[in-house]
Amino acid sequence: MDAEPQPNPTTFEEAYERLRRSVEELEAGPLGLEEAIARYEEGMRLARLCNEMLDRAEVRLQVVLREPGSGGAES
């Protein structure tokens, strides 16, 4: 188990990769209880972070699509 928590990832891709690795480690096999709980907690934190990043990206896209001349749904 890592002695210190890692800082928050700054990009979606970094957060998603760390989440994927946490899931793989949990699925791979025998971890001690404390290590498994720490991996689960980290995975949940990263999943929330990924969702927040995706939500912000969706809002940005909605704003762009509403702008005149953006080629959005307005006709």
N, CA, C and O atoms as CSV, one atom per row, in Angstrom:
chain,resi,resn,atom,element,x,y,z
A,1,MET,N,N,0.843,-1.167,0.000
A,1,MET,CA,C,0.000,0.000,0.000
A,1,MET,C,C,0.892,1.235,0.000
A,1,MET,O,O,1.927,1.257,0.665
A,2,ASP,N,N,0.491,2.268,-0.748
A,2,ASP,CA,C,1.257,3.499,-0.797
A,2,ASP,C,C,1.200,4.188,0.551
A,2,ASP,O,O,0.150,4.238,1.191
A,3,ALA,N,N,2.341,4.723,0.983
A,3,ALA,CA,C,2.392,5.386,2.273
A,3,ALA,C,C,1.672,6.726,2.241
A,3,ALA,O,O,1.040,7.120,3.222
A,4,GLU,N,N,1.766,7.427,1.114
A,4,GLU,CA,C,1.137,8.734,0.991
A,4,GLU,C,C,0.117,8.717,-0.126
A,4,GLU,O,O,0.347,8.095,-1.163
A,5,PRO,N,N,-1.021,9.397,0.069
A,5,PRO,CA,C,-1.993,9.470,-1.022
A,5,PRO,C,C,-1.416,10.291,-2.171
A,5,PRO,O,O,-0.698,11.267,-1.957
A,6,GLN,N,N,-1.742,9.880,-3.381
A,6,GLN,CA,C,-1.271,10.598,-4.547
A,6,GLN,C,C,-2.118,11.840,-4.754
A,6,GLN,O,O,-3.298,11.857,-4.405
A,7,PRO,N,N,-1.515,12.890,-5.326
A,7,PRO,CA,C,-2.304,14.097,-5.588
A,7,PRO,C,C,-3.374,13.824,-6.636
A,7,PRO,O,O,-3.281,12.868,-7.406
A,8,ASN,N,N,-4.390,14.678,-6.652
A,8,ASN,CA,C,-5.453,14.521,-7.637
A,8,ASN,C,C,-4.891,14.630,-9.042
A,8,ASN,O,O,-4.052,15.489,-9.315
A,9,PRO,N,N,-5.351,13.762,-9.933
A,9,PRO,CA,C,-4.941,13.888,-11.330
A,9,PRO,C,C,-5.481,15.199,-11.906
A,9,PRO,O,O,-6.511,15.703,-11.459
A,10,THR,N,N,-4.787,15.739,-12.886
A,10,THR,CA,C,-5.200,17.014,-13.458
A,10,THR,C,C,-5.978,16.855,-14.757
A,10,THR,O,O,-6.602,17.809,-15.220
A,11,THR,N,N,-5.950,15.665,-15.351
A,11,THR,CA,C,-6.701,15.435,-16.585
A,11,THR,C,C,-7.625,14.238,-16.414
A,11,THR,O,O,-7.416,13.384,-15.551
A,12,PHE,N,N,-8.657,14.197,-17.263
A,12,PHE,CA,C,-9.574,13.057,-17.241
A,12,PHE,C,C,-8.819,11.769,-17.546
A,12,PHE,O,O,-9.032,10.744,-16.898
A,13,GLU,N,N,-7.944,11.832,-18.529
A,13,GLU,CA,C,-7.216,10.625,-18.932
A,13,GLU,C,C,-6.369,10.068,-17.796
A,13,GLU,O,O,-6.307,8.854,-17.603
A,14,GLU,N,N,-5.718,10.947,-17.045
A,14,GLU,CA,C,-4.907,10.508,-15.910
A,14,GLU,C,C,-5.798,9.895,-14.822
A,14,GLU,O,O,-5.471,8.847,-14.265
A,15,ALA,N,N,-6.909,10.545,-14.529
A,15,ALA,CA,C,-7.821,10.033,-13.503
A,15,ALA,C,C,-8.393,8.682,-13.914
A,15,ALA,O,O,-8.474,7.760,-13.102
A,16,TYR,N,N,-8.790,8.571,-15.185
A,16,TYR,CA,C,-9.366,7.321,-15.671
A,16,TYR,C,C,-8.337,6.185,-15.631
A,16,TYR,O,O,-8.671,5.057,-15.268
A,17,GLU,N,N,-7.108,6.478,-15.996
A,17,GLU,CA,C,-6.051,5.456,-15.964
A,17,GLU,C,C,-5.806,4.985,-14.536
A,17,GLU,O,O,-5.659,3.786,-14.297
A,18,ARG,N,N,-5.761,5.906,-13.593
A,18,ARG,CA,C,-5.570,5.510,-12.196
A,18,ARG,C,C,-6.755,4.707,-11.687
A,18,ARG,O,O,-6.576,3.756,-10.926
A,19,LEU,N,N,-7.959,5.075,-12.095
A,19,LEU,CA,C,-9.147,4.309,-11.718
A,19,LEU,C,C,-9.068,2.901,-12.284
A,19,LEU,O,O,-9.344,1.927,-11.585
A,20,ARG,N,N,-8.692,2.797,-13.548
A,20,ARG,CA,C,-8.573,1.485,-14.191
A,20,ARG,C,C,-7.562,0.608,-13.457
A,20,ARG,O,O,-7.805,-0.580,-13.245
A,21,ARG,N,N,-6.428,1.193,-13.069
A,21,ARG,CA,C,-5.410,0.421,-12.343
A,21,ARG,C,C,-5.919,-0.020,-10.971
A,21,ARG,O,O,-5.639,-1.137,-10.536
A,22,SER,N,N,-6.658,0.843,-10.293
A,22,SER,CA,C,-7.206,0.471,-8.978
A,22,SER,C,C,-8.155,-0.714,-9.104
A,22,SER,O,O,-8.117,-1.643,-8.298
A,23,VAL,N,N,-9.006,-0.670,-10.124
A,23,VAL,CA,C,-9.943,-1.777,-10.352
A,23,VAL,C,C,-9.180,-3.058,-10.676
A,23,VAL,O,O,-9.503,-4.122,-10.149
A,24,GLU,N,N,-8.176,-2.963,-11.533
A,24,GLU,CA,C,-7.376,-4.146,-11.876
A,24,GLU,C,C,-6.721,-4.743,-10.639
A,24,GLU,O,O,-6.704,-5.962,-10.471
A,25,GLU,N,N,-6.185,-3.892,-9.775
A,25,GLU,CA,C,-5.534,-4.385,-8.557
A,25,GLU,C,C,-6.528,-5.089,-7.648
A,25,GLU,O,O,-6.208,-6.118,-7.052
A,26,LEU,N,N,-7.731,-4.540,-7.540
A,26,LEU,CA,C,-8.753,-5.186,-6.716
A,26,LEU,C,C,-9.177,-6.526,-7.310
A,26,LEU,O,O,-9.388,-7.496,-6.582
A,27,GLU,N,N,-9.299,-6.574,-8.634
A,27,GLU,CA,C,-9.733,-7.811,-9.291
A,27,GLU,C,C,-8.626,-8.853,-9.381
A,27,GLU,O,O,-8.904,-10.046,-9.507
A,28,ALA,N,N,-7.381,-8.412,-9.319
A,28,ALA,CA,C,-6.246,-9.311,-9.545
A,28,ALA,C,C,-6.087,-10.351,-8.447
A,28,ALA,O,O,-5.588,-11.449,-8.697
A,29,GLY,N,N,-6.498,-10.020,-7.259
A,29,GLY,CA,C,-6.336,-11.057,-6.280
A,29,GLY,C,C,-6.062,-10.578,-4.889
A,29,GLY,O,O,-6.506,-9.512,-4.462
A,30,PRO,N,N,-5.319,-11.398,-4.199
A,30,PRO,CA,C,-5.228,-11.255,-2.750
A,30,PRO,C,C,-4.557,-9.957,-2.310
A,30,PRO,O,O,-3.359,-9.752,-2.505
A,31,LEU,N,N,-5.356,-9.104,-1.721
A,31,LEU,CA,C,-4.854,-7.916,-1.046
A,31,LEU,C,C,-5.284,-8.038,0.405
A,31,LEU,O,O,-6.310,-8.643,0.714
A,32,GLY,N,N,-4.502,-7.467,1.272
A,32,GLY,CA,C,-4.925,-7.418,2.661
A,32,GLY,C,C,-6.166,-6.553,2.776
A,32,GLY,O,O,-6.448,-5.739,1.896
A,33,LEU,N,N,-6.897,-6.726,3.843
A,33,LEU,CA,C,-8.142,-6.000,4.030
A,33,LEU,C,C,-7.926,-4.491,3.959
A,33,LEU,O,O,-8.648,-3.799,3.240
A,34,GLU,N,N,-6.948,-3.975,4.691
A,34,GLU,CA,C,-6.702,-2.527,4.705
A,34,GLU,C,C,-6.304,-2.021,3.326
A,34,GLU,O,O,-6.740,-0.949,2.906
A,35,GLU,N,N,-5.486,-2.780,2.626
A,35,GLU,CA,C,-5.064,-2.373,1.279
A,35,GLU,C,C,-6.250,-2.401,0.312
A,35,GLU,O,O,-6.395,-1.506,-0.520
A,36,ALA,N,N,-7.087,-3.415,0.421
A,36,ALA,CA,C,-8.267,-3.503,-0.437
A,36,ALA,C,C,-9.218,-2.333,-0.169
A,36,ALA,O,O,-9.765,-1.753,-1.107
A,37,ILE,N,N,-9.414,-1.991,1.088
A,37,ILE,CA,C,-10.275,-0.861,1.425
A,37,ILE,C,C,-9.682,0.437,0.884
A,37,ILE,O,O,-10.404,1.280,0.352
A,38,ALA,N,N,-8.369,0.595,1.020
A,38,ALA,CA,C,-7.712,1.804,0.510
A,38,ALA,C,C,-7.864,1.899,-1.010
A,38,ALA,O,O,-8.114,2.981,-1.540
A,39,ARG,N,N,-7.713,0.772,-1.714
A,39,ARG,CA,C,-7.876,0.769,-3.180
A,39,ARG,C,C,-9.324,1.105,-3.551
A,39,ARG,O,O,-9.568,1.844,-4.505
A,40,TYR,N,N,-10.275,0.563,-2.799
A,40,TYR,CA,C,-11.685,0.833,-3.062
A,40,TYR,C,C,-11.991,2.320,-2.853
A,40,TYR,O,O,-12.649,2.949,-3.682
A,41,GLU,N,N,-11.512,2.864,-1.748
A,41,GLU,CA,C,-11.735,4.282,-1.472
A,41,GLU,C,C,-11.123,5.158,-2.567
A,41,GLU,O,O,-11.748,6.116,-3.023
A,42,GLU,N,N,-9.910,4.828,-2.982
A,42,GLU,CA,C,-9.252,5.568,-4.053
A,42,GLU,C,C,-10.051,5.455,-5.348
A,42,GLU,O,O,-10.223,6.441,-6.064
A,43,GLY,N,N,-10.535,4.259,-5.644
A,43,GLY,CA,C,-11.333,4.055,-6.848
A,43,GLY,C,C,-12.619,4.873,-6.828
A,43,GLY,O,O,-12.997,5.459,-7.842
A,44,MET,N,N,-13.286,4.915,-5.693
A,44,MET,CA,C,-14.517,5.699,-5.585
A,44,MET,C,C,-14.228,7.186,-5.738
A,44,MET,O,O,-14.985,7.903,-6.392
A,45,ARG,N,N,-13.142,7.649,-5.142
A,45,ARG,CA,C,-12.757,9.053,-5.265
A,45,ARG,C,C,-12.454,9.394,-6.721
A,45,ARG,O,O,-12.869,10.440,-7.220
A,46,LEU,N,N,-11.729,8.508,-7.397
A,46,LEU,CA,C,-11.391,8.739,-8.799
A,46,LEU,C,C,-12.629,8.668,-9.692
A,46,LEU,O,O,-12.741,9.434,-10.649
A,47,ALA,N,N,-13.551,7.768,-9.394
A,47,ALA,CA,C,-14.789,7.673,-10.181
A,47,ALA,C,C,-15.589,8.962,-10.051
A,47,ALA,O,O,-16.121,9.461,-11.042
A,48,ARG,N,N,-15.682,9.509,-8.837
A,48,ARG,CA,C,-16.382,10.789,-8.646
A,48,ARG,C,C,-15.681,11.907,-9.411
A,48,ARG,O,O,-16.330,12.744,-10.039
A,49,LEU,N,N,-14.358,11.915,-9.353
A,49,LEU,CA,C,-13.592,12.938,-10.062
A,49,LEU,C,C,-13.816,12.841,-11.572
A,49,LEU,O,O,-14.008,13.861,-12.235
A,50,CYS,N,N,-13.792,11.634,-12.114
A,50,CYS,CA,C,-14.050,11.433,-13.544
A,50,CYS,C,C,-15.443,11.928,-13.912
A,50,CYS,O,O,-15.619,12.604,-14.926
A,51,ASN,N,N,-16.433,11.590,-13.089
A,51,ASN,CA,C,-17.800,12.048,-13.357
A,51,ASN,C,C,-17.900,13.568,-13.329
A,51,ASN,O,O,-18.573,14.160,-14.173
A,52,GLU,N,N,-17.237,14.204,-12.368
A,52,GLU,CA,C,-17.251,15.661,-12.299
A,52,GLU,C,C,-16.604,16.273,-13.546
A,52,GLU,O,O,-17.108,17.252,-14.095
A,53,MET,N,N,-15.500,15.696,-13.982
A,53,MET,CA,C,-14.817,16.196,-15.179
A,53,MET,C,C,-15.704,16.032,-16.413
A,53,MET,O,O,-15.765,16.927,-17.256
A,54,LEU,N,N,-16.386,14.902,-16.523
A,54,LEU,CA,C,-17.287,14.684,-17.654
A,54,LEU,C,C,-18.479,15.636,-17.602
A,54,LEU,O,O,-18.917,16.136,-18.638
A,55,ASP,N,N,-19.001,15.888,-16.413
A,55,ASP,CA,C,-20.112,16.836,-16.272
A,55,ASP,C,C,-19.695,18.231,-16.730
A,55,ASP,O,O,-20.442,18.910,-17.433
A,56,ARG,N,N,-18.483,18.656,-16.321
A,56,ARG,CA,C,-17.999,19.977,-16.741
A,56,ARG,C,C,-17.804,20.033,-18.258
A,56,ARG,O,O,-18.109,21.048,-18.883
A,57,ALA,N,N,-17.307,18.965,-18.841
A,57,ALA,CA,C,-17.117,18.926,-20.292
A,57,ALA,C,C,-18.463,19.008,-21.005
A,57,ALA,O,O,-18.585,19.683,-22.027
A,58,GLU,N,N,-19.468,18.326,-20.471
A,58,GLU,CA,C,-20.801,18.358,-21.079
A,58,GLU,C,C,-21.380,19.769,-21.040
A,58,GLU,O,O,-21.974,20.222,-22.018
A,59,VAL,N,N,-21.214,20.460,-19.924
A,59,VAL,CA,C,-21.709,21.833,-19.810
A,59,VAL,C,C,-21.003,22.723,-20.834
A,59,VAL,O,O,-21.642,23.545,-21.491
A,60,ARG,N,N,-19.713,22.560,-20.966
A,60,ARG,CA,C,-18.973,23.364,-21.944
A,60,ARG,C,C,-19.485,23.121,-23.353
A,60,ARG,O,O,-19.647,24.060,-24.132
A,61,LEU,N,N,-19.739,21.858,-23.680
A,61,LEU,CA,C,-20.248,21.541,-25.023
A,61,LEU,C,C,-21.637,22.122,-25.240
A,61,LEU,O,O,-21.943,22.607,-26.329
A,62,GLN,N,N,-22.474,22.077,-24.219
A,62,GLN,CA,C,-23.811,22.653,-24.344
A,62,GLN,C,C,-23.736,24.155,-24.596
A,62,GLN,O,O,-24.511,24.694,-25.386
A,63,VAL,N,N,-22.815,24.824,-23.933
A,63,VAL,CA,C,-22.638,26.263,-24.130
A,63,VAL,C,C,-22.191,26.530,-25.566
A,63,VAL,O,O,-22.723,27.422,-26.226
A,64,VAL,N,N,-21.232,25.773,-26.042
A,64,VAL,CA,C,-20.729,25.959,-27.405
A,64,VAL,C,C,-21.838,25.713,-28.421
A,64,VAL,O,O,-21.971,26.456,-29.394
A,65,LEU,N,N,-22.627,24.677,-28.197
A,65,LEU,CA,C,-23.687,24.349,-29.157
A,65,LEU,C,C,-24.808,25.389,-29.173
A,65,LEU,O,O,-25.533,25.492,-30.162
A,66,ARG,N,N,-24.961,26.160,-28.094
A,66,ARG,CA,C,-25.980,27.197,-28.049
A,66,ARG,C,C,-25.531,28.491,-28.714
A,66,ARG,O,O,-26.361,29.351,-29.009
A,67,GLU,N,N,-24.237,28.642,-28.954
A,67,GLU,CA,C,-23.711,29.865,-29.530
A,67,GLU,C,C,-24.159,29.987,-30.989
A,67,GLU,O,O,-24.179,28.998,-31.723
A,68,PRO,N,N,-24.517,31.199,-31.402
A,68,PRO,CA,C,-24.900,31.405,-32.800
A,68,PRO,C,C,-23.773,30.998,-33.756
A,68,PRO,O,O,-22.599,31.275,-33.510
A,69,GLY,N,N,-24.154,30.342,-34.835
A,69,GLY,CA,C,-23.169,29.935,-35.831
A,69,GLY,C,C,-22.345,28.735,-35.445
A,69,GLY,O,O,-21.349,28.433,-36.102
A,70,SER,N,N,-22.742,28.033,-34.375
A,70,SER,CA,C,-21.958,26.883,-33.926
A,70,SER,C,C,-22.322,25.606,-34.658
A,70,SER,O,O,-21.637,24.594,-34.512
A,71,GLY,N,N,-23.400,25.638,-35.449
A,71,GLY,CA,C,-23.839,24.409,-36.129
A,71,GLY,C,C,-24.641,23.515,-35.216
A,71,GLY,O,O,-24.797,22.326,-35.494
A,72,GLY,N,N,-25.152,24.064,-34.129
A,72,GLY,CA,C,-25.929,23.290,-33.162
A,72,GLY,C,C,-27.303,22.947,-33.698
A,72,GLY,O,O,-27.531,22.992,-34.907
A,73,ALA,N,N,-28.205,22.610,-32.822
A,73,ALA,CA,C,-29.537,22.121,-33.188
A,73,ALA,C,C,-30.463,23.220,-33.689
A,73,ALA,O,O,-31.561,22.928,-34.164
A,74,GLU,N,N,-30.043,24.479,-33.593
A,74,GLU,CA,C,-30.914,25.569,-34.045
A,74,GLU,C,C,-31.009,25.578,-35.563
A,74,GLU,O,O,-29.997,25.495,-36.259
A,75,SER,N,N,-32.225,25.678,-36.067
A,75,SER,CA,C,-32.413,25.751,-37.517
A,75,SER,C,C,-33.507,26.712,-37.842
A,75,SER,O,O,-33.821,26.917,-39.014
